């Protein structure tokens, strides 16, 4: 961890999608703004800006976070994954495949956040029943799908054997 503060900026070092990144960030800047506006990783979407919609979800050390609420300075020393880091060599992750297979994509605005939250649940070996799964994903909003296919995709991937 290299953390030095100079005026209103701080130098941070973190890993984003497997790549080491060192940069100066404004101490008031959200991780979402850094990802989208400075690193051009636009998969995390700016929805509500107050942590209510889940469109900005990223994984930080394996946990799902709303990046609009997470200050970039807090990312120092962290491992961050965005939706851009999920497909490897053109091959979708198993969670992404399940969303496509289940028709859980519609306009796509909210899907990166859902995919990353389900990825975190899968990596934590969550064996959620349908109601628990709905509760786990309740921090996400979707205006297109009615959630049924999203829940179906999540159930599909979470009940598969590794």
N, C-alpha and C positions, 0 to 999 in steps of 0.2 A: 504494500500500500504506500503510495506516495501522495501525501496530502499537504499542500502548501497554500496558504491564503494570502492574497495580495489585493488589498482594497475590496472590491466587490466581486472578485473572481477567485476561483480555487482550481488548482490543477488536480485532476483525478486520473486514476488509472484503473481500468476495468476490462473485463473480457466481454465482448459482444459477439454472439454467434460464433464463438471459438477464436475470435481475433482479439489480440491485445490492442487496447485503445488508450491513448494518453491525450488529454486535452484540457484546456482551461474552460471552465463553465462559470457563468454568472451564479452567484450563490442563491438567487431567487428563481432560477430557471428549472422548469420541470424536466424530468427525464423524457417525457413525451416530446417536448419541444426540441430537445437535443437530438433525439432519434430522428424525428421528421425533418427538421429544418437545417441541421448541421451535418448529420450522417446520411441523410436521404433514405432512411429506412421508413417508408411510409405505410407499411402494413398495419401498424398501430394507428388507429384513427382517433381524431379529435371529435368526440361526441359532445358530451355534456360539460366536460371540464371540471366536474365536481365529484367524480368517483361513483356516479349512479348508473352509468350505462354499460360499462365493461368494454367498450369499443377500443380502448387504449391498453388493454391487458397485455402484459409481457411477463415472462418468467424471470424472477430474480432469485438466484441460488435455488432454483427448482420450485419456487412458490409463485403463485399467480398474484400479480399486483396491478393496480390501476396506475399506469405511468403518469397520468395527469396529476396525481397527488404525490408522487414520489419525486422529491427534489433530486436533481442530477448530482449534487454533491454527495448525496447518500449512496450513490452508485460506486464510490471509490472502493476498490477491492472486491467488488461483486462480479458474479457471472450472470450475464443477462442474455436471454434468448428472446428473439422476436420471431414473428411468423416467417420472415425471410430466411431464418436459419433452420427451419424444420425440414424442408425438402432437401435431400442430399443427391447431388449429381443428377438432377432432373427427376428423381424418384420421390413422390409424395410420402410423407410419414404415414404410418398406419392410421393415425387419427384423421389426417386429411383425407385419406382414401375412404374411410368410413363415412365422412361427411358427404363426399361425392356420391358414394354408393347409395346413401340414404336420401339423396335429393335435398340435403340440408344446406343449400348454398344461396338460393334466391339472388338478391342484389349483391351480397357479399360484404357489405359494410361492417357488419357485426361479427362475421365468421372468424376472422383471425383471433379475436378475443375468446370466443367460444372454444376454438381449436386449442389454444394454449391452456385454457383452464382445464379442459378434458385431458390434455397431455399431462398436466401436473397431477391430476387425479390418477391417471394410469401409472405414472412413475411412482406414485405413493401407494400403489397397489390397492386403491379404493375399490371396495366391493359394495357399492351403494345400491340400495333398492331404488325403485323409481321415485319415490317421494323424497328420499335423501338426496338423490341426484338433482331433482328440481331445486331443492334448497341450496345445494352446492353451486348451482348455476344461476341462482336468483339475482346475482349482481350484474347480470347481462340483460340487455334489452334488444329485441328484434322486432322490427315493424313489418316484416314481410312474411315470415314463415308460420306464425302461430305456434312455434316451438316444438311441435310434435316430431318433425323429422330431425331436429337437433337432438332431442332427447333420445330418439331412436338410434341415431348415430353414436351418441355417447354410450348408451346401453350396450350396443353392439361391440364397441371396442373395449369397454371395461369388463365385459364378460368373457372375452377371448382368452385362451391360454397363451402365455408368452412363448 
